[in-house]
Amino acid sequence: MSNEVDVVVIGLGPGGESAATKLAQAGLEVIGVDERLVGGECPYFGCVPTKMMVRAANLLAEGRRVTTMAGDSTVTPHWQSVAQRISREATDGWDDKVAVERLEKAGVRFVRGHARLTGPRAVSVDDQSFTARRGVLLNTGTAPTVPPIDGLADAPYWTNRDAVRVTELPSSLIVIGGGAIGAELCQAFARFGVDVTVVENADRILAVEEPEASGVVADVFAAEGIRVLTGVEARSVAYDEGRFTVDADGEMLHADKLLVATGRRTNLSDIGLDTVGLDPQARLIETDPRMRAGEGLWAVGDMTGKGAFTHISMYQAVVAVRDILGEDGPEADYRAVPRVTFTDPEVGSVGITEQQARDQDMEVRVAVSPLPGSTRGWIHQAGNDGVIKLVEDARRGVLVGATSAGPAGGEVLSMLTTAVHAEIPTATLRSMIYAYPTFHRAVEDALGRLE
């Protein structure tokens, strides 16, 4: 069976689903293909359920803070029941029926199956073949990386996909990986009462963030009883009689469950890249600023290497759709990519770090403002840990990077993202009026500390 259409979208994660919908709404004949869940990782295993778990865990933590400040060390049944309800909603069964209906209502023809490129503008899905008049858009996403640790493949370890499905808590948990996923989940489980140990090969957790932000989160984890081992390699894993043993550079760690959170790998190995002149062994697909990966071929999302975030995929989809439709508009610009790690405190960052700026031979000025020293931090008291860090290109007098770690750190980040993206002069930022008493007012203090 052969079909000729305008566009075939392979992979219906956030960017692919959005692009397919917009193209169909623009009047094009669109085929959308996915072998897994329409919507991708985010609504089923990533952003949405994990943040619901974090919300529930944070409610418990805040309840403990309130009762402790009031002289009571217990968490009230009300706090507990609310947290349990939110956590249950996060782990309820998900399917993509609603997402598929939404696609089809927009005019996209949905095909379930494994899609492969078979040549320029040509795609096969099982026994069907499609020819795309305008081209093909790729958005095949990522899967959890499983490191080659001795014994791991034979053990019933968790990935993030398993962790969000949990209905019964283990008494203890080892987390291999201290990046964003590992940090968020380890804190959530610890706040639910699980004894948690984190094993991180780098010299600090959240290693892609500023050291000051990593330090704040590490101190909070220590205060909450989470054991964090940094600069340590998990050398082997054993599983026997319902217990895991992890050799962490000679120290034997034991736990009921093991979560592997060591990153993501792109799903590129079996989509026929060789048939369109691309390297089938590539880890990433290079695109131009209009998301073109070749003649009649576009790529968006994690596979482009510009940030494994839903918001990047959605942003790139807008650029790709404009190009497919032949419309003018801004090209992709990554100088102000924001990201947020939803630990407590949240760690929001945008642009480049201080070290990255120095590596680019910029004339760098840096400022760090501790959040507890701000008026809102003093008012907040318990749970006020955080820091604002600014990185300025002194030659141009603009921010090239910023970090907002603290309560609502991701929300405070929005103004810093605007400043980096629009290259607003730091002199202009200093002249603004900052509402009092807010957490974002600490940005004003940090501007005054630039040196």
C-alpha positions as CSV (number, residue, x, y, z in Angstrom):
1,M,0.0,0.0,0.0
2,S,1.5,3.3,-1.1
3,N,0.4,6.8,-0.1
4,E,1.4,10.2,-1.2
5,V,1.0,13.0,1.3
6,D,2.5,16.5,1.9
7,V,4.4,15.7,5.1
8,V,5.3,12.7,7.2
9,V,6.2,13.3,10.9
10,I,8.1,10.5,12.4
11,G,7.9,10.6,16.2
12,L,5.1,12.4,18.0
13,G,6.8,13.7,21.1
14,P,5.9,17.3,22.0
15,G,7.6,18.9,19.0
16,G,6.4,16.3,16.5
17,E,2.8,16.3,17.8
18,S,2.8,20.1,17.7
19,A,4.3,20.3,14.2
20,A,1.9,17.7,12.8
21,T,-1.1,19.6,14.2
22,K,0.0,23.0,12.9
23,L,0.8,21.7,9.5
24,A,-2.6,19.9,9.2
25,Q,-4.3,23.0,10.4
26,A,-2.5,25.0,7.7
27,G,-4.2,22.7,5.1
28,L,-1.5,20.2,4.5
29,E,-2.0,16.4,4.2
30,V,-0.1,15.0,7.2
31,I,0.8,11.5,8.4
32,G,1.9,11.3,12.0
33,V,3.7,8.1,13.0
34,D,4.7,6.8,16.4
35,E,5.3,3.3,17.8
36,R,5.0,4.3,21.4
37,L,2.8,7.0,23.1
38,V,1.7,10.1,21.3
39,G,3.1,13.0,23.3
40,G,6.4,11.4,24.0
41,E,8.2,11.0,27.3
42,C,7.0,14.2,28.9
43,P,3.3,13.6,29.8
44,Y,3.7,10.0,30.7
45,F,7.1,9.5,32.4
46,G,8.9,12.8,32.5
47,C,7.8,16.4,33.1
48,V,4.2,15.9,34.2
49,P,4.2,12.8,36.5
50,T,7.6,13.6,38.1
51,K,6.6,17.2,38.9
52,M,3.4,15.8,40.5
53,M,5.5,13.6,42.6
54,V,7.8,16.5,43.5
55,R,4.7,18.6,44.4
56,A,3.5,15.9,46.7
57,A,6.9,15.5,48.3
58,N,7.3,19.2,48.7
59,L,3.9,19.4,50.5
60,L,5.1,16.9,53.0
61,A,8.4,18.9,53.5
62,E,6.6,22.2,53.9
63,G,4.2,20.5,56.4
64,R,7.1,19.3,58.4
65,R,8.7,22.8,58.4
66,V,5.4,24.4,59.5
67,T,4.8,21.9,62.3
68,T,8.5,22.0,63.4
69,M,8.4,25.8,63.6
70,A,5.2,25.5,65.6
71,G,6.9,23.1,68.1
72,D,5.4,19.9,66.7
73,S,7.6,17.3,64.9
74,T,4.7,15.4,63.2
75,V,3.1,16.0,59.9
76,T,-0.7,16.5,60.2
77,P,-3.0,14.0,58.6
78,H,-4.2,16.7,56.2
79,W,-0.8,17.3,54.7
80,Q,-0.2,13.6,54.4
81,S,-3.5,12.9,52.7
82,V,-3.1,15.7,50.2
83,A,0.4,14.5,49.3
84,Q,-0.8,11.0,48.8
85,R,-3.6,12.1,46.5
86,I,-1.3,14.0,44.3
87,S,1.2,11.2,44.2
88,R,-1.6,8.7,43.2
89,E,-2.7,11.0,40.4
90,A,0.9,11.0,39.1
91,T,1.1,7.2,39.0
92,D,-2.3,6.4,37.7
93,G,-2.4,4.6,34.4
94,W,-1.8,6.7,31.3
95,D,-2.6,6.0,27.7
96,D,-2.5,8.2,24.6
97,K,-6.2,7.9,23.5
98,V,-6.9,11.5,24.2
99,A,-3.7,12.6,22.4
100,V,-4.5,10.5,19.3
101,E,-8.1,11.9,19.2
102,R,-6.7,15.4,19.4
103,L,-4.3,14.8,16.5
104,E,-7.0,13.3,14.3
105,K,-9.4,16.1,15.2
106,A,-6.8,18.5,13.8
107,G,-6.7,16.5,10.6
108,V,-3.6,14.4,11.1
109,R,-3.8,10.8,10.0
110,F,-2.2,8.8,12.7
111,V,-0.3,5.5,12.1
112,R,0.9,3.3,14.9
113,G,4.2,1.5,14.1
114,H,7.9,1.8,13.6
115,A,8.8,4.2,10.9
116,R,12.0,4.1,8.8
117,L,13.3,6.4,6.1
118,T,13.7,4.5,2.8
119,G,15.0,7.4,0.8
120,P,14.6,11.1,0.3
121,R,11.0,12.0,1.2
122,A,10.1,8.3,1.5
123,V,9.0,6.4,4.7
124,S,7.9,2.9,5.4
125,V,5.7,1.8,8.4
126,D,5.4,-1.9,8.6
127,D,3.7,-2.9,5.3
128,Q,2.8,0.6,4.3
129,S,4.9,3.1,2.4
130,F,4.5,6.9,2.1
131,T,5.9,9.5,-0.2
132,A,6.1,13.1,1.2
133,R,5.7,15.8,-1.4
134,R,7.2,18.5,0.9
135,G,9.3,16.3,3.2
136,V,9.7,14.4,6.4
137,L,10.1,15.8,9.9
138,L,12.0,13.7,12.5
139,N,11.2,13.8,16.2
140,T,12.1,10.3,17.5
141,G,13.2,11.4,21.0
142,T,15.3,9.6,23.5
143,A,15.4,6.6,25.9
144,P,17.1,6.2,29.2
145,T,20.8,5.4,29.0
146,V,21.9,2.2,30.7
147,P,25.6,2.3,31.5
148,P,27.8,-0.7,31.0
149,I,28.1,-1.5,34.7
150,D,29.0,-5.1,35.5
151,G,25.9,-7.1,36.5
152,L,23.5,-4.2,35.8
153,A,21.9,-5.8,32.8
154,D,20.9,-8.9,34.8
155,A,19.3,-6.9,37.6
156,P,15.7,-5.6,37.8
157,Y,16.7,-1.9,38.1
158,W,14.4,1.1,37.7
159,T,14.7,3.9,35.2
160,N,12.6,7.0,35.5
161,R,9.8,5.2,33.7
162,D,9.6,2.7,36.4
163,A,9.9,5.1,39.3
164,V,6.8,7.1,38.3
165,R,4.7,3.9,38.3
166,V,5.5,3.0,41.9
167,T,2.5,2.4,44.2
168,E,4.4,0.9,47.1
169,L,7.5,2.6,48.5
170,P,10.7,0.7,49.2
171,S,12.4,1.2,52.5
172,S,15.7,2.1,50.7
173,L,16.9,3.2,47.3
174,I,20.2,3.7,45.5
175,V,20.3,6.2,42.7
176,I,23.1,6.0,40.2
177,G,23.3,9.5,38.6
178,G,23.1,12.9,40.2
179,G,21.8,14.9,37.3
180,A,18.4,16.6,37.0
181,I,16.4,13.4,36.9
182,G,18.3,11.6,39.7
183,A,18.2,14.7,41.9
184,E,14.5,15.3,41.5
185,L,13.5,11.7,42.1
186,C,16.0,11.1,45.0
187,Q,14.6,14.0,46.9
188,A,11.0,13.1,46.3
189,F,11.5,9.5,47.5
190,A,13.5,10.7,50.5
191,R,10.7,13.0,51.5
192,F,8.3,10.1,51.2
193,G,10.4,8.4,53.9
194,V,12.7,6.3,51.8
195,D,16.4,5.9,52.8
196,V,18.2,7.3,49.7
197,T,21.9,7.1,48.6
198,V,23.1,8.8,45.4
199,V,26.2,7.7,43.5
200,E,27.6,10.3,41.1
201,N,30.7,9.9,39.0
202,A,31.3,13.7,38.7
203,D,32.8,15.7,41.4
204,R,29.4,17.2,42.3
205,I,25.7,16.7,41.7
206,L,24.0,18.8,39.0
207,A,27.4,19.0,37.4
208,V,26.1,21.0,34.4
209,E,24.9,23.8,36.7
210,E,27.0,26.5,38.4
211,P,29.0,25.2,41.4
212,E,27.2,27.5,43.7
213,A,23.8,26.0,42.8
214,S,25.1,22.5,43.1
215,G,26.4,23.4,46.5
216,V,23.1,24.7,47.7
217,V,21.2,21.6,46.6
218,A,23.9,19.3,48.1
219,D,23.7,21.0,51.5
220,V,19.9,20.7,51.5
221,F,20.2,17.0,50.6
222,A,22.6,16.4,53.4
223,A,20.3,18.2,55.9
224,E,17.4,16.0,54.7
225,G,19.4,12.8,55.3
226,I,20.1,12.0,51.6
227,R,23.6,10.5,51.3
228,V,25.4,11.8,48.3
229,L,28.6,10.2,47.1
230,T,30.4,12.3,44.4
231,G,33.5,11.4,42.5
232,V,32.5,7.8,42.9
233,E,32.0,5.2,40.2
234,A,29.4,2.4,40.4
235,R,31.6,-0.5,39.4
236,S,29.2,-3.4,39.7
237,V,25.7,-4.3,40.6
238,A,24.4,-7.5,42.2
239,Y,20.8,-8.6,42.9
240,D,19.9,-11.4,45.3
241,E,16.8,-12.2,47.3
242,G,15.2,-8.9,46.7
243,R,18.2,-6.7,47.6
244,F,20.6,-4.8,45.5
245,T,24.3,-4.4,46.2
246,V,26.3,-1.7,44.4
247,D,30.1,-1.6,44.5
248,A,30.8,2.2,44.8
249,D,34.6,2.3,44.4
250,G,35.0,-0.4,47.0
251,E,32.2,0.6,49.4
252,M,29.3,-1.9,49.2
253,L,25.9,-0.2,49.2
254,H,22.7,-2.1,49.9
255,A,19.1,-1.2,49.1
256,D,15.7,-2.6,48.2
257,K,15.6,-0.8,44.8
258,L,18.0,0.7,42.3
259,L,17.3,3.7,40.1
260,V,19.5,4.3,37.1
261,A,19.4,8.0,36.1
262,T,22.6,8.4,34.0
263,G,21.2,10.4,31.1
264,R,19.4,9.8,27.8
265,R,20.3,8.3,24.4
266,T,18.8,9.4,21.1
267,N,16.6,6.9,19.2
268,L,18.4,7.1,15.9
269,S,19.8,3.6,15.4
270,D,17.0,2.1,13.2
271,I,15.3,4.9,11.4
272,G,17.1,4.6,8.0
273,L,19.4,7.6,8.2
274,D,21.7,5.9,5.7
275,T,19.0,6.1,3.0
276,V,19.1,9.9,3.1
277,G,22.9,10.3,3.3
278,L,23.3,10.6,7.1
279,D,25.4,8.6,9.4
280,P,23.3,5.8,10.9
281,Q,25.7,5.6,13.9
282,A,25.3,9.3,14.7
283,R,24.4,10.3,18.2
284,L,22.8,13.6,17.0
285,I,21.5,15.1,13.8
286,E,22.9,18.4,12.8
287,T,20.4,21.0,11.5
288,D,20.7,24.5,10.1
289,P,18.9,27.4,11.8
290,R,15.7,26.5,10.1
291,M,15.8,22.9,11.4
292,R,16.7,21.4,8.0
293,A,18.7,18.2,8.2
294,G,18.8,17.6,4.5
295,E,16.8,18.1,1.3
296,G,13.2,17.7,2.3
297,L,14.2,16.6,5.8
298,W,13.8,18.4,9.1
299,A,14.6,17.4,12.7
300,V,13.5,18.7,16.1
301,G,13.8,17.8,19.7
302,D,16.4,15.9,21.7
303,M,18.1,14.5,18.5
304,T,19.4,17.9,17.6
305,G,21.6,18.2,20.7
306,K,20.3,21.7,21.7
307,G,18.8,20.6,25.0
308,A,16.7,17.6,25.9
309,F,13.8,19.7,27.0
310,T,10.1,19.8,26.0
311,H,10.4,23.6,25.5
312,I,13.3,23.2,23.0
313,S,11.3,20.6,21.0
314,M,8.2,22.9,20.9
315,Y,10.3,25.9,20.0
316,Q,12.1,24.1,17.2
317,A,8.8,22.8,15.9
318,V,7.6,26.3,15.3
319,V,10.7,27.1,13.3
320,A,10.4,23.9,11.2
321,V,6.7,24.5,10.5
322,R,7.4,28.0,9.2
323,D,10.1,26.6,6.9
324,I,7.9,23.8,5.6
325,L,5.1,26.2,4.9
326,G,7.6,28.6,3.2
327,E,6.9,31.4,5.7
328,D,9.4,34.0,6.9
329,G,10.3,34.3,10.6
330,P,13.1,34.1,13.1
331,E,15.6,31.3,12.8
332,A,16.5,29.1,15.8
333,D,18.5,31.0,18.4
334,Y,20.0,29.1,21.4
335,R,21.8,31.8,23.3
336,A,19.2,31.9,26.0
337,V,18.1,28.3,26.5
338,P,16.4,28.0,29.9
339,R,16.3,24.9,32.1
340,V,14.9,24.1,35.5
341,T,15.7,21.3,37.9
342,F,12.7,20.9,40.1
343,T,14.4,20.0,43.3
344,D,13.6,22.1,46.5
345,P,15.2,24.6,46.1
346,E,14.5,24.8,42.3
347,V,17.5,25.4,40.2
348,G,16.8,27.6,37.1
349,S,19.5,28.6,34.7
350,V,19.8,30.2,31.3
351,G,22.6,30.9,28.8
352,I,26.1,29.8,29.6
353,T,28.0,29.3,32.9
354,E,30.9,31.3,34.2
355,Q,33.3,28.6,33.2
356,Q,31.9,28.5,29.7
357,A,32.1,32.2,29.4
358,R,35.8,32.2,30.4
359,D,36.5,29.3,28.0
360,Q,35.2,31.6,25.3
361,D,37.7,34.3,26.3
362,M,35.1,36.8,27.4
363,E,35.9,39.5,29.8
364,V,33.7,38.2,32.5
365,R,32.1,39.8,35.5
366,V,30.3,37.7,38.0
367,A,28.0,38.3,40.9
368,V,26.5,36.0,43.5
369,S,23.7,37.0,45.9
370,P,22.7,34.5,48.6
371,L,18.9,34.3,48.8
372,P,18.6,33.9,52.6
373,G,20.2,37.4,52.9
374,S,17.3,39.0,51.0
375,T,14.3,40.4,52.7
376,R,12.0,37.7,51.2
377,G,14.6,35.1,52.2
378,W,14.5,36.3,55.8
379,I,10.7,36.3,55.8
380,H,10.6,32.8,54.3
381,Q,13.0,31.4,56.9
382,A,12.8,27.5,56.7
383,G,13.4,26.4,53.2
384,N,14.9,29.7,52.0
385,D,18.1,28.1,50.7
386,G,19.2,29.6,47.3
387,V,21.4,31.9,45.3
388,I,21.2,34.3,42.4
389,K,24.3,34.2,40.1
390,L,24.9,36.5,37.1
391,V,27.5,36.1,34.4
392,E,28.2,39.3,32.4
393,D,30.1,39.9,29.2
394,A,31.8,43.1,30.5
395,R,32.8,44.2,27.0
396,R,29.2,44.4,25.9
397,G,27.7,45.1,29.2
398,V,25.1,42.3,28.9
399,L,24.3,39.1,30.8
400,V,25.2,35.9,28.9
401,G,24.2,33.6,31.7
402,A,22.3,33.5,35.0
403,T,21.2,31.1,37.7
404,S,18.2,31.4,40.0
405,A,18.3,28.7,42.7
406,G,15.7,28.9,45.5
407,P,12.0,28.8,46.2
408,A,10.2,29.4,42.8
409,G,13.7,29.5,41.2
410,G,12.2,28.6,37.8
411,E,9.7,31.4,38.0
412,V,12.3,34.0,38.9
413,L,14.3,32.7,36.0
414,S,11.9,34.2,33.5
415,M,13.2,37.8,33.9
416,L,16.7,36.6,33.6
417,T,15.9,34.6,30.4
418,T,14.4,37.8,28.9
419,A,17.6,39.7,29.9
420,V,19.9,37.2,28.2
421,H,17.8,36.6,25.1
422,A,17.1,40.3,24.4
423,E,20.7,41.3,25.5
424,I,19.3,44.0,27.8
425,P,22.2,46.1,29.1
426,T,23.0,45.5,32.7
427,A,22.8,49.3,33.2
428,T,19.1,49.1,32.1
429,L,18.5,46.2,34.5
430,R,19.9,48.3,37.3
431,S,17.5,51.1,36.6
432,M,14.4,48.9,36.9
433,I,12.0,48.9,39.8
434,Y,11.9,45.5,41.6
435,A,8.9,44.7,43.7
436,Y,9.4,44.4,47.5
437,P,9.5,41.9,49.2
438,T,10.0,39.3,46.4
439,F,12.6,36.6,45.7
440,H,13.3,38.3,42.3
441,R,14.4,41.4,44.1
442,A,17.6,39.5,44.9
443,V,18.5,40.0,41.2
444,E,18.8,43.7,41.9
445,D,21.2,43.0,44.7
446,A,23.3,40.7,42.4
447,L,23.5,43.4,39.8
448,G,25.0,45.7,42.4
449,R,27.7,43.0,43.2
450,L,28.9,42.5,39.6
451,E,32.7,42.7,39.6
